[in-house]
Amino acid sequence: MTLRFGPFELDEAGRALIHAQREVALQPRVFDLLVYLTRNRDRVVTKEELLDTLWPDVTVTDNSLQRAVSMLRGVLRKGGMDGAIRNMPGRGYRFCIDGGSEPRVAAPETTDGQAPDVWARAQRAAAVQAWDEAAALFEAADTIRPLDGADLHQWALALQCTGKADAALPLLARAVSAHTKAGNVSLAVIDAVTLSCLHFERGQAAIAKGWLARAEDWASEIEDPATTALTLWMKSKVAAFDGEPEQALSLADAAYSTVRHRDAVGIEALSLAYRGFYRLCLGDTRAGLADQDLAATMALSSGDIDPIVGGILYCNILWAARMFGDWARADQWTLGYQKYCTESGMELTGSCQLHRSEVLGVRGSLGEALSRIQDSLARLTSDAPWAIGDANRVLADVQAAIGNDDAALEAYEKAYALGWCPEPGHAMLLLERGEAEAAYTSLERSLIGKTWWTLQRRGILFAHLALAAAHTGRHQQALELIEELSGSPDRWPMPSIRALTNEAQSVLADVCDEYDSALRHLHLARQLWSSIDGRVQAVRLRLRIAKLQLAHDDVRGASAEIHAAQLAAGELGSRKFEAACAALRREVDTRTPGRAA
């Protein structure tokens, strides 16, 4: 079935939405939402019906639907059709087409005399960030008369903003050639670095380094702080990839110093964010966080940063927050990045979906996290194939929280096979299954080496290793790890790390029959997770508290914890926690109340 409305054509069978003779990228559930609304456009569709249809057998909140509707409206807005989805207060949504709407993009069958008009319309579309329209118009103009370097750059930018980075690669190569022929060296450097970055994200390090070498050679011919800083920033990325974090930090610092207060806010913010990232990797946590937060604030307050630079900036900050277990900060900047993408007319990248998935998983929106991570996996194949292993790690974490242990182990194994460390989630699942030695061994292995991946997660891995060491009778090692983590609050101030060290201390206290101390540390751990809305871990710890209380005949205290855990488990949609609550409830029912909590 094909439906035409306004400037759009919906090909249901081919799962494609066409606008201006080009396919519009839609997330799978957003496409399904459009199909369902158009099929039922003769009536109001309730929110409950849409939730049941789009997320079958998955518990999600109204926010998931509202987000999908907002994303769909953003796509339809490009053709002036965002008003077609009408919110009926208290009832639901209806798809309405009042008359028709003329396409905003002319067919590309134009004559040479029309070229200036098409070019001007392309420029206007790019200026208002109507990226799909701009890309189609630049393509039409290019068929009439080859575009110059600046227009090729804008065309490539439009394609990147709509999630078509692969299509941008040949245009950027053409732009570099056009710039060099016209003597615009600084513009050639910018596009050469962009090519280097795109190839780098695709795991094509040799090609990336080739383009970077060309950019650096050209930049050496001119005295331009912005282009010099841009090449230094890209060199810092390569150094980090090659396992040289100290050199990466030095290069990022040089980039920032070169361009600071030089009216080039984009590269200034980028170099500052990456300097912060490398500081975090090398243990200078507070300075690193300060760098990154300042860089993000600069981006938010500036109107001069293009969407791709903004996207790289935010992605780096979100990545660092995730890797350091700084979940409250990760949530804040993820929401900020989503808003940035919406306002910039950008498609959410696979990396952005990956970031959001992990935050949602930690915070307990398991159904939505599962949906987003599956969408991320589909997008990362072209966006950033190097991150597919990490996406499988996050998928495994979500499956483990739901209670799908076999699916979780399979995803952890796939992450490892793709060269990605599956820890610490893999070890935590092994601990739950009673395989403490295997958990300890796996965590120890994850700390081998000095790659950027290992360095940036050192604190969170140490904290989990302390817990595994306590569970395996390695009490002295557990104490040493706890002392190192607790004694360096400036380096590892994250609540998640402090929660894990308190949990390890509880295990050690329980071994020594120090019940009050063991219980106190578990409560502290639970409170720390709750302070950053880490609901999955908070429920897990409530169950541990209840088990400890039952072991010491505190039935009333255990009942209170089980009740709280049961309420949260139902909201999370975790079969594992619901089953654990039911088992503990049955044990309580066979006991008589002991001392009060």
Order of alpha helices (4+ residues) and beta strands (2+ residues): beta-beta-beta-beta-alpha-beta-alpha-alpha-beta-beta-alpha-alpha-alpha-alpha-alpha-alpha-alpha-alpha-alpha-alpha-alpha-alpha-alpha-alpha-alpha-alpha-alpha-alpha-alpha-alpha-alpha-alpha-alpha-alpha-alpha-alpha
